[in-house]
Amino acid sequence: MAYEAKPNSGSLFKNERKTSDKHPDYTGTWKDADGKEWQLAAWVKEGKKGKFFSVSASEKRARQNDDIPF
């Protein structure tokens, strides 16, 4: 059975497809209290007090089907 996030929880994983400094170091999903899924992105940054995560969240979009014949 696949992992199903509970409301107000989520996961981040190391971005194995990162090819640029602009790409996030970690990506994942978050499910809010209403059950809506969000896409997460996190970058490891260096500040005056040491390393920290800079985080972005956006509404999760449906993936486009790559199998569409043209």
PDB file with SEQRES, HELIX, SHEET and CRYST1 records, atoms N, CA, C and O in Angstrom:
SEQRES   1 A   70  MET ALA TYR GLU ALA LYS PRO ASN SER GLY SER LEU PHE          
SEQRES   2 A   70  LYS ASN GLU ARG LYS THR SER ASP LYS HIS PRO ASP TYR          
SEQRES   3 A   70  THR GLY THR TRP LYS ASP ALA ASP GLY LYS GLU TRP GLN          
SEQRES   4 A   70  LEU ALA ALA TRP VAL LYS GLU GLY LYS LYS GLY LYS PHE          
SEQRES   5 A   70  PHE SER VAL SER ALA SER GLU LYS ARG ALA ARG GLN ASN          
SEQRES   6 A   70  ASP ASP ILE PRO PHE                                          
SHEET    1 AA1 4 SER A   9  LYS A  14  0                                        
SHEET    2 AA1 4 TYR A  26  LYS A  31 -1                                        
SHEET    3 AA1 4 GLU A  37  GLY A  47 -1                                        
SHEET    4 AA1 4 GLY A  50  GLU A  59 -1                                        
CRYST1    1.000    1.000    1.000  90.00  90.00  90.00 P 1           1          
ATOM      1  N   MET A   1       0.845  -1.183   0.000  1.00  0.00           N  
ATOM      2  CA  MET A   1       0.000   0.000   0.000  1.00  0.00           C  
ATOM      3  C   MET A   1       0.885   1.238   0.000  1.00  0.00           C  
ATOM      4  O   MET A   1       1.847   1.314   0.764  1.00  0.00           O  
ATOM      5  N   ALA A   2       0.569   2.196  -0.841  1.00  0.00           N  
ATOM      6  CA  ALA A   2       1.335   3.437  -0.948  1.00  0.00           C  
ATOM      7  C   ALA A   2       1.102   4.317   0.277  1.00  0.00           C  
ATOM      8  O   ALA A   2       0.041   4.273   0.900  1.00  0.00           O  
ATOM      9  N   TYR A   3       2.098   5.106   0.603  1.00  0.00           N  
ATOM     10  CA  TYR A   3       2.005   6.033   1.721  1.00  0.00           C  
ATOM     11  C   TYR A   3       0.968   7.104   1.430  1.00  0.00           C  
ATOM     12  O   TYR A   3       0.965   7.686   0.345  1.00  0.00           O  
ATOM     13  N   GLU A   4       0.098   7.367   2.373  1.00  0.00           N  
ATOM     14  CA  GLU A   4      -0.918   8.410   2.253  1.00  0.00           C  
ATOM     15  C   GLU A   4      -0.700   9.404   3.395  1.00  0.00           C  
ATOM     16  O   GLU A   4      -0.838   9.046   4.565  1.00  0.00           O  
ATOM     17  N   ALA A   5      -0.361  10.641   3.059  1.00  0.00           N  
ATOM     18  CA  ALA A   5      -0.116  11.667   4.073  1.00  0.00           C  
ATOM     19  C   ALA A   5      -1.401  11.978   4.831  1.00  0.00           C  
ATOM     20  O   ALA A   5      -2.476  12.065   4.239  1.00  0.00           O  
ATOM     21  N   LYS A   6      -1.278  12.142   6.134  1.00  0.00           N  
ATOM     22  CA  LYS A   6      -2.399  12.552   6.966  1.00  0.00           C  
ATOM     23  C   LYS A   6      -2.547  14.068   6.862  1.00  0.00           C  
ATOM     24  O   LYS A   6      -1.590  14.751   6.498  1.00  0.00           O  
ATOM     25  N   PRO A   7      -3.734  14.609   7.178  1.00  0.00           N  
ATOM     26  CA  PRO A   7      -3.906  16.067   7.139  1.00  0.00           C  
ATOM     27  C   PRO A   7      -2.856  16.777   7.995  1.00  0.00           C  
ATOM     28  O   PRO A   7      -2.480  16.293   9.062  1.00  0.00           O  
ATOM     29  N   ASN A   8      -2.399  17.913   7.518  1.00  0.00           N  
ATOM     30  CA  ASN A   8      -1.373  18.721   8.177  1.00  0.00           C  
ATOM     31  C   ASN A   8      -0.038  17.998   8.301  1.00  0.00           C  
ATOM     32  O   ASN A   8       0.677  18.162   9.290  1.00  0.00           O  
ATOM     33  N   SER A   9       0.294  17.193   7.287  1.00  0.00           N  
ATOM     34  CA  SER A   9       1.595  16.533   7.274  1.00  0.00           C  
ATOM     35  C   SER A   9       2.066  16.359   5.839  1.00  0.00           C  
ATOM     36  O   SER A   9       1.286  16.477   4.894  1.00  0.00           O  
ATOM     37  N   GLY A  10       3.338  16.082   5.695  1.00  0.00           N  
ATOM     38  CA  GLY A  10       3.901  15.888   4.367  1.00  0.00           C  
ATOM     39  C   GLY A  10       5.311  15.354   4.451  1.00  0.00           C  
ATOM     40  O   GLY A  10       5.787  15.000   5.529  1.00  0.00           O  
ATOM     41  N   SER A  11       5.980  15.295   3.310  1.00  0.00           N  
ATOM     42  CA  SER A  11       7.339  14.751   3.238  1.00  0.00           C  
ATOM     43  C   SER A  11       8.155  15.532   2.224  1.00  0.00           C  
ATOM     44  O   SER A  11       7.627  16.043   1.236  1.00  0.00           O  
ATOM     45  N   LEU A  12       9.460  15.613   2.489  1.00  0.00           N  
ATOM     46  CA  LEU A  12      10.420  16.185   1.546  1.00  0.00           C  
ATOM     47  C   LEU A  12      11.478  15.135   1.252  1.00  0.00           C  
ATOM     48  O   LEU A  12      11.878  14.377   2.135  1.00  0.00           O  
ATOM     49  N   PHE A  13      11.928  15.097  -0.004  1.00  0.00           N  
ATOM     50  CA  PHE A  13      12.945  14.149  -0.430  1.00  0.00           C  
ATOM     51  C   PHE A  13      14.016  14.894  -1.207  1.00  0.00           C  
ATOM     52  O   PHE A  13      13.728  15.905  -1.848  1.00  0.00           O  
ATOM     53  N   LYS A  14      15.257  14.402  -1.156  1.00  0.00           N  
ATOM     54  CA  LYS A  14      16.356  15.010  -1.897  1.00  0.00           C  
ATOM     55  C   LYS A  14      16.012  15.004  -3.382  1.00  0.00           C  
ATOM     56  O   LYS A  14      15.558  13.993  -3.919  1.00  0.00           O  
ATOM     57  N   ASN A  15      16.229  16.136  -4.040  1.00  0.00           N  
ATOM     58  CA  ASN A  15      15.931  16.295  -5.463  1.00  0.00           C  
ATOM     59  C   ASN A  15      17.075  15.692  -6.275  1.00  0.00           C  
ATOM     60  O   ASN A  15      18.111  16.332  -6.454  1.00  0.00           O  
ATOM     61  N   GLU A  16      16.896  14.485  -6.759  1.00  0.00           N  
ATOM     62  CA  GLU A  16      17.922  13.785  -7.537  1.00  0.00           C  
ATOM     63  C   GLU A  16      18.053  14.340  -8.953  1.00  0.00           C  
ATOM     64  O   GLU A  16      19.030  14.042  -9.641  1.00  0.00           O  
ATOM     65  N   ARG A  17      17.081  15.144  -9.400  1.00  0.00           N  
ATOM     66  CA  ARG A  17      17.105  15.696 -10.765  1.00  0.00           C  
ATOM     67  C   ARG A  17      17.621  17.133 -10.805  1.00  0.00           C  
ATOM     68  O   ARG A  17      17.483  17.793 -11.835  1.00  0.00           O  
ATOM     69  N   LYS A  18      18.202  17.632  -9.734  1.00  0.00           N  
ATOM     70  CA  LYS A  18      18.698  19.008  -9.676  1.00  0.00           C  
ATOM     71  C   LYS A  18      19.881  19.173 -10.632  1.00  0.00           C  
ATOM     72  O   LYS A  18      20.863  18.435 -10.551  1.00  0.00           O  
ATOM     73  N   THR A  19      19.776  20.154 -11.543  1.00  0.00           N  
ATOM     74  CA  THR A  19      20.853  20.419 -12.491  1.00  0.00           C  
ATOM     75  C   THR A  19      21.295  21.882 -12.469  1.00  0.00           C  
ATOM     76  O   THR A  19      22.200  22.271 -13.207  1.00  0.00           O  
ATOM     77  N   SER A  20      20.650  22.694 -11.618  1.00  0.00           N  
ATOM     78  CA  SER A  20      20.954  24.119 -11.545  1.00  0.00           C  
ATOM     79  C   SER A  20      20.799  24.578 -10.096  1.00  0.00           C  
ATOM     80  O   SER A  20      20.044  23.977  -9.332  1.00  0.00           O  
ATOM     81  N   ASP A  21      21.512  25.637  -9.716  1.00  0.00           N  
ATOM     82  CA  ASP A  21      21.377  26.181  -8.359  1.00  0.00           C  
ATOM     83  C   ASP A  21      19.977  26.704  -8.100  1.00  0.00           C  
ATOM     84  O   ASP A  21      19.564  26.815  -6.946  1.00  0.00           O  
ATOM     85  N   LYS A  22      19.239  27.026  -9.156  1.00  0.00           N  
ATOM     86  CA  LYS A  22      17.868  27.521  -8.995  1.00  0.00           C  
ATOM     87  C   LYS A  22      16.887  26.396  -8.671  1.00  0.00           C  
ATOM     88  O   LYS A  22      15.817  26.650  -8.118  1.00  0.00           O  
ATOM     89  N   HIS A  23      17.238  25.167  -9.006  1.00  0.00           N  
ATOM     90  CA  HIS A  23      16.364  24.029  -8.690  1.00  0.00           C  
ATOM     91  C   HIS A  23      16.419  23.759  -7.193  1.00  0.00           C  
ATOM     92  O   HIS A  23      17.466  23.943  -6.572  1.00  0.00           O  
ATOM     93  N   PRO A  24      15.299  23.323  -6.599  1.00  0.00           N  
ATOM     94  CA  PRO A  24      15.295  23.059  -5.160  1.00  0.00           C  
ATOM     95  C   PRO A  24      16.177  21.865  -4.790  1.00  0.00           C  
ATOM     96  O   PRO A  24      16.352  20.934  -5.577  1.00  0.00           O  
ATOM     97  N   ASP A  25      16.730  21.916  -3.569  1.00  0.00           N  
ATOM     98  CA  ASP A  25      17.522  20.799  -3.051  1.00  0.00           C  
ATOM     99  C   ASP A  25      16.624  19.642  -2.617  1.00  0.00           C  
ATOM    100  O   ASP A  25      17.023  18.479  -2.673  1.00  0.00           O  
ATOM    101  N   TYR A  26      15.406  19.977  -2.183  1.00  0.00           N  
ATOM    102  CA  TYR A  26      14.438  18.973  -1.733  1.00  0.00           C  
ATOM    103  C   TYR A  26      13.065  19.300  -2.322  1.00  0.00           C  
ATOM    104  O   TYR A  26      12.721  20.471  -2.481  1.00  0.00           O  
ATOM    105  N   THR A  27      12.291  18.280  -2.641  1.00  0.00           N  
ATOM    106  CA  THR A  27      10.922  18.465  -3.124  1.00  0.00           C  
ATOM    107  C   THR A  27      10.012  17.474  -2.405  1.00  0.00           C  
ATOM    108  O   THR A  27      10.471  16.462  -1.875  1.00  0.00           O  
ATOM    109  N   GLY A  28       8.721  17.780  -2.395  1.00  0.00           N  
ATOM    110  CA  GLY A  28       7.771  16.883  -1.767  1.00  0.00           C  
ATOM    111  C   GLY A  28       6.371  17.441  -1.792  1.00  0.00           C  
ATOM    112  O   GLY A  28       6.073  18.379  -2.532  1.00  0.00           O  
ATOM    113  N   THR A  29       5.512  16.856  -0.976  1.00  0.00           N  
ATOM    114  CA  THR A  29       4.118  17.278  -0.910  1.00  0.00           C  
ATOM    115  C   THR A  29       3.687  17.468   0.539  1.00  0.00           C  
ATOM    116  O   THR A  29       4.295  16.938   1.468  1.00  0.00           O  
ATOM    117  N   TRP A  30       2.628  18.234   0.698  1.00  0.00           N  
ATOM    118  CA  TRP A  30       2.017  18.539   2.000  1.00  0.00           C  
ATOM    119  C   TRP A  30       0.512  18.460   1.819  1.00  0.00           C  
ATOM    120  O   TRP A  30      -0.013  18.928   0.808  1.00  0.00           O  
ATOM    121  N   LYS A  31      -0.191  17.878   2.781  1.00  0.00           N  
ATOM    122  CA  LYS A  31      -1.654  17.840   2.750  1.00  0.00           C  
ATOM    123  C   LYS A  31      -2.166  18.720   3.884  1.00  0.00           C  
ATOM    124  O   LYS A  31      -1.838  18.493   5.048  1.00  0.00           O  
ATOM    125  N   ASP A  32      -2.984  19.738   3.538  1.00  0.00           N  
ATOM    126  CA  ASP A  32      -3.492  20.639   4.570  1.00  0.00           C  
ATOM    127  C   ASP A  32      -4.677  20.022   5.309  1.00  0.00           C  
ATOM    128  O   ASP A  32      -5.088  18.900   5.013  1.00  0.00           O  
ATOM    129  N   ALA A  33      -5.221  20.762   6.271  1.00  0.00           N  
ATOM    130  CA  ALA A  33      -6.300  20.249   7.122  1.00  0.00           C  
ATOM    131  C   ALA A  33      -7.556  19.900   6.330  1.00  0.00           C  
ATOM    132  O   ALA A  33      -8.349  19.066   6.769  1.00  0.00           O  
ATOM    133  N   ASP A  34      -7.748  20.531   5.161  1.00  0.00           N  
ATOM    134  CA  ASP A  34      -8.916  20.250   4.322  1.00  0.00           C  
ATOM    135  C   ASP A  34      -8.673  19.100   3.344  1.00  0.00           C  
ATOM    136  O   ASP A  34      -9.561  18.732   2.575  1.00  0.00           O  
ATOM    137  N   GLY A  35      -7.465  18.539   3.380  1.00  0.00           N  
ATOM    138  CA  GLY A  35      -7.132  17.438   2.481  1.00  0.00           C  
ATOM    139  C   GLY A  35      -6.566  17.865   1.147  1.00  0.00           C  
ATOM    140  O   GLY A  35      -6.303  17.021   0.290  1.00  0.00           O  
ATOM    141  N   LYS A  36      -6.371  19.173   0.950  1.00  0.00           N  
ATOM    142  CA  LYS A  36      -5.819  19.696  -0.299  1.00  0.00           C  
ATOM    143  C   LYS A  36      -4.308  19.469  -0.313  1.00  0.00           C  
ATOM    144  O   LYS A  36      -3.626  19.724   0.680  1.00  0.00           O  
ATOM    145  N   GLU A  37      -3.789  18.987  -1.446  1.00  0.00           N  
ATOM    146  CA  GLU A  37      -2.358  18.716  -1.557  1.00  0.00           C  
ATOM    147  C   GLU A  37      -1.601  19.911  -2.109  1.00  0.00           C  
ATOM    148  O   GLU A  37      -2.082  20.610  -3.001  1.00  0.00           O  
ATOM    149  N   TRP A  38      -0.409  20.138  -1.568  1.00  0.00           N  
ATOM    150  CA  TRP A  38       0.473  21.230  -1.954  1.00  0.00           C  
ATOM    151  C   TRP A  38       1.819  20.649  -2.364  1.00  0.00           C  
ATOM    152  O   TRP A  38       2.270  19.646  -1.810  1.00  0.00           O  
ATOM    153  N   GLN A  39       2.452  21.288  -3.338  1.00  0.00           N  
ATOM    154  CA  GLN A  39       3.794  20.922  -3.763  1.00  0.00           C  
ATOM    155  C   GLN A  39       4.778  21.743  -2.944  1.00  0.00           C  
ATOM    156  O   GLN A  39       4.618  22.958  -2.829  1.00  0.00           O  
ATOM    157  N   LEU A  40       5.795  21.100  -2.372  1.00  0.00           N  
ATOM    158  CA  LEU A  40       6.803  21.786  -1.577  1.00  0.00           C  
ATOM    159  C   LEU A  40       8.145  21.786  -2.298  1.00  0.00           C  
ATOM    160  O   LEU A  40       8.466  20.847  -3.026  1.00  0.00           O  
ATOM    161  N   ALA A  41       8.916  22.832  -2.093  1.00  0.00           N  
ATOM    162  CA  ALA A  41      10.285  22.920  -2.588  1.00  0.00           C  
ATOM    163  C   ALA A  41      11.117  23.573  -1.490  1.00  0.00           C  
ATOM    164  O   ALA A  41      10.667  24.524  -0.850  1.00  0.00           O  
ATOM    165  N   ALA A  42      12.326  23.065  -1.271  1.00  0.00           N  
ATOM    166  CA  ALA A  42      13.189  23.609  -0.225  1.00  0.00           C  
ATOM    167  C   ALA A  42      14.622  23.717  -0.731  1.00  0.00           C  
ATOM    168  O   ALA A  42      15.126  22.827  -1.416  1.00  0.00           O  
ATOM    169  N   TRP A  43      15.265  24.826  -0.380  1.00  0.00           N  
ATOM    170  CA  TRP A  43      16.664  25.063  -0.713  1.00  0.00           C  
ATOM    171  C   TRP A  43      17.451  25.180   0.577  1.00  0.00           C  
ATOM    172  O   TRP A  43      16.979  25.799   1.530  1.00  0.00           O  
ATOM    173  N   VAL A  44      18.643  24.598   0.629  1.00  0.00           N  
ATOM    174  CA  VAL A  44      19.530  24.739   1.783  1.00  0.00           C  
ATOM    175  C   VAL A  44      20.321  26.024   1.568  1.00  0.00           C  
ATOM    176  O   VAL A  44      21.000  26.183   0.554  1.00  0.00           O  
ATOM    177  N   LYS A  45      20.228  26.937   2.528  1.00  0.00           N  
ATOM    178  CA  LYS A  45      20.898  28.240   2.439  1.00  0.00           C  
ATOM    179  C   LYS A  45      21.846  28.399   3.626  1.00  0.00           C  
ATOM    180  O   LYS A  45      21.747  27.678   4.618  1.00  0.00           O  
ATOM    181  N   GLU A  46      22.759  29.351   3.504  1.00  0.00           N  
ATOM    182  CA  GLU A  46      23.700  29.671   4.584  1.00  0.00           C  
ATOM    183  C   GLU A  46      23.426  31.091   5.044  1.00  0.00           C  
ATOM    184  O   GLU A  46      23.401  32.013   4.229  1.00  0.00           O  
ATOM    185  N   GLY A  47      23.217  31.278   6.351  1.00  0.00           N  
ATOM    186  CA  GLY A  47      22.950  32.600   6.904  1.00  0.00           C  
ATOM    187  C   GLY A  47      23.890  32.923   8.048  1.00  0.00           C  
ATOM    188  O   GLY A  47      24.823  32.170   8.325  1.00  0.00           O  
ATOM    189  N   LYS A  48      23.647  34.036   8.708  1.00  0.00           N  
ATOM    190  CA  LYS A  48      24.493  34.468   9.822  1.00  0.00           C  
ATOM    191  C   LYS A  48      24.512  33.451  10.965  1.00  0.00           C  
ATOM    192  O   LYS A  48      25.514  33.321  11.668  1.00  0.00           O  
ATOM    193  N   LYS A  49      23.402  32.732  11.147  1.00  0.00           N  
ATOM    194  CA  LYS A  49      23.300  31.761  12.242  1.00  0.00           C  
ATOM    195  C   LYS A  49      23.531  30.328  11.777  1.00  0.00           C  
ATOM    196  O   LYS A  49      23.295  29.385  12.533  1.00  0.00           O  
ATOM    197  N   GLY A  50      23.993  30.156  10.538  1.00  0.00           N  
ATOM    198  CA  GLY A  50      24.272  28.816  10.027  1.00  0.00           C  
ATOM    199  C   GLY A  50      23.319  28.429   8.906  1.00  0.00           C  
ATOM    200  O   GLY A  50      22.656  29.277   8.309  1.00  0.00           O  
ATOM    201  N   LYS A  51      23.266  27.135   8.636  1.00  0.00           N  
ATOM    202  CA  LYS A  51      22.426  26.629   7.545  1.00  0.00           C  
ATOM    203  C   LYS A  51      20.952  26.643   7.930  1.00  0.00           C  
ATOM    204  O   LYS A  51      20.594  26.466   9.094  1.00  0.00           O  
ATOM    205  N   PHE A  52      20.089  26.861   6.906  1.00  0.00           N  
ATOM    206  CA  PHE A  52      18.649  26.832   7.118  1.00  0.00           C  
ATOM    207  C   PHE A  52      17.973  26.444   5.816  1.00  0.00           C  
ATOM    208  O   PHE A  52      18.609  26.431   4.762  1.00  0.00           O  
ATOM    209  N   PHE A  53      16.683  26.128   5.883  1.00  0.00           N  
ATOM    210  CA  PHE A  53      15.886  25.818   4.707  1.00  0.00           C  
ATOM    211  C   PHE A  53      15.071  27.041   4.293  1.00  0.00           C  
ATOM    212  O   PHE A  53      14.429  27.679   5.127  1.00  0.00           O  
ATOM    213  N   SER A  54      15.102  27.359   3.013  1.00  0.00           N  
ATOM    214  CA  SER A  54      14.193  28.323   2.418  1.00  0.00           C  
ATOM    215  C   SER A  54      13.122  27.482   1.722  1.00  0.00           C  
ATOM    216  O   SER A  54      13.454  26.626   0.903  1.00  0.00           O  
ATOM    217  N   VAL A  55      11.841  27.712   2.034  1.00  0.00           N  
ATOM    218  CA  VAL A  55      10.775  26.814   1.588  1.00  0.00           C  
ATOM    219  C   VAL A  55       9.730  27.572   0.772  1.00  0.00           C  
ATOM    220  O   VAL A  55       9.405  28.724   1.060  1.00  0.00           O  
ATOM    221  N   SER A  56       9.211  26.891  -0.255  1.00  0.00           N  
ATOM    222  CA  SER A  56       8.151  27.420  -1.092  1.00  0.00           C  
ATOM    223  C   SER A  56       7.045  26.372  -1.182  1.00  0.00           C  
ATOM    224  O   SER A  56       7.321  25.174  -1.233  1.00  0.00           O  
ATOM    225  N   ALA A  57       5.788  26.831  -1.203  1.00  0.00           N  
ATOM    226  CA  ALA A  57       4.646  25.928  -1.358  1.00  0.00           C  
ATOM    227  C   ALA A  57       3.729  26.467  -2.442  1.00  0.00           C  
ATOM    228  O   ALA A  57       3.508  27.674  -2.537  1.00  0.00           O  
ATOM    229  N   SER A  58       3.197  25.570  -3.255  1.00  0.00           N  
ATOM    230  CA  SER A  58       2.242  25.953  -4.296  1.00  0.00           C  
ATOM    231  C   SER A  58       1.217  24.837  -4.447  1.00  0.00           C  
ATOM    232  O   SER A  58       1.471  23.689  -4.083  1.00  0.00           O  
ATOM    233  N   GLU A  59       0.055  25.193  -4.989  1.00  0.00           N  
ATOM    234  CA  GLU A  59      -0.984  24.191  -5.187  1.00  0.00           C  
ATOM    235  C   GLU A  59      -0.467  23.090  -6.101  1.00  0.00           C  
ATOM    236  O   GLU A  59       0.160  23.360  -7.125  1.00  0.00           O  
ATOM    237  N   LYS A  60      -0.735  21.856  -5.723  1.00  0.00           N  
ATOM    238  CA  LYS A  60      -0.287  20.728  -6.533  1.00  0.00           C  
ATOM    239  C   LYS A  60      -1.122  20.658  -7.800  1.00  0.00           C  
ATOM    240  O   LYS A  60      -2.352  20.681  -7.752  1.00  0.00           O  
ATOM    241  N   ARG A  61      -0.436  20.573  -8.937  1.00  0.00           N  
ATOM    242  CA  ARG A  61      -1.107  20.478 -10.235  1.00  0.00           C  
ATOM    243  C   ARG A  61      -1.074  19.040 -10.709  1.00  0.00           C  
ATOM    244  O   ARG A  61      -0.148  18.289 -10.402  1.00  0.00           O  
ATOM    245  N   ALA A  62      -2.096  18.669 -11.462  1.00  0.00           N  
ATOM    246  CA  ALA A  62      -2.134  17.327 -12.048  1.00  0.00           C  
ATOM    247  C   ALA A  62      -1.013  17.218 -13.071  1.00  0.00           C  
ATOM    248  O   ALA A  62      -0.737  18.165 -13.807  1.00  0.00           O  
ATOM    249  N   ARG A  63      -0.372  16.058 -13.111  1.00  0.00           N  
ATOM    250  CA  ARG A  63       0.683  15.830 -14.094  1.00  0.00           C  
ATOM    251  C   ARG A  63       0.087  15.698 -15.477  1.00  0.00           C  
ATOM    252  O   ARG A  63      -0.989  15.125 -15.652  1.00  0.00           O  
ATOM    253  N   GLN A  64       0.788  16.230 -16.451  1.00  0.00           N  
ATOM    254  CA  GLN A  64       0.334  16.098 -17.832  1.00  0.00           C  
ATOM    255  C   GLN A  64       0.732  14.716 -18.332  1.00  0.00           C  
ATOM    256  O   GLN A  64       1.790  14.193 -17.982  1.00  0.00           O  
ATOM    257  N   ASN A  65      -0.122  14.143 -19.143  1.00  0.00           N  
ATOM    258  CA  ASN A  65       0.115  12.809 -19.677  1.00  0.00           C  
ATOM    259  C   ASN A  65       1.145  12.899 -20.808  1.00  0.00           C  
ATOM    260  O   ASN A  65       0.909  13.551 -21.825  1.00  0.00           O  
ATOM    261  N   ASP A  66       2.287  12.237 -20.614  1.00  0.00           N  
ATOM    262  CA  ASP A  66       3.348  12.239 -21.628  1.00  0.00           C  
ATOM    263  C   ASP A  66       3.076  11.243 -22.740  1.00  0.00           C  
ATOM    264  O   ASP A  66       3.823  11.198 -23.718  1.00  0.00           O  
ATOM    265  N   ASP A  67       2.021  10.439 -22.617  1.00  0.00           N  
ATOM    266  CA  ASP A  67       1.727   9.392 -23.596  1.00  0.00           C  
ATOM    267  C   ASP A  67       0.795   9.876 -24.713  1.00  0.00           C  
ATOM    268  O   ASP A  67       0.293   9.056 -25.482  1.00  0.00           O  
ATOM    269  N   ILE A  68       0.559  11.152 -24.815  1.00  0.00           N  
ATOM    270  CA  ILE A  68      -0.346  11.671 -25.849  1.00  0.00           C  
ATOM    271  C   ILE A  68       0.352  11.589 -27.204  1.00  0.00           C  
ATOM    272  O   ILE A  68       1.406  12.197 -27.390  1.00  0.00           O  
ATOM    273  N   PRO A  69      -0.216  10.852 -28.144  1.00  0.00           N  
ATOM    274  CA  PRO A  69       0.434  10.740 -29.460  1.00  0.00           C  
ATOM    275  C   PRO A  69       0.169  11.977 -30.313  1.00  0.00           C  
ATOM    276  O   PRO A  69      -0.931  12.530 -30.289  1.00  0.00           O  
ATOM    277  N   PHE A  70       1.171  12.406 -31.058  1.00  0.00           N  
ATOM    278  CA  PHE A  70       1.033  13.541 -31.981  1.00  0.00           C  
ATOM    279  C   PHE A  70       1.396  13.105 -33.377  1.00  0.00           C  
ATOM    280  O   PHE A  70       1.346  13.910 -34.307  1.00  0.00           O  
TER     281      PHE A  70                                                      
END                                                                             
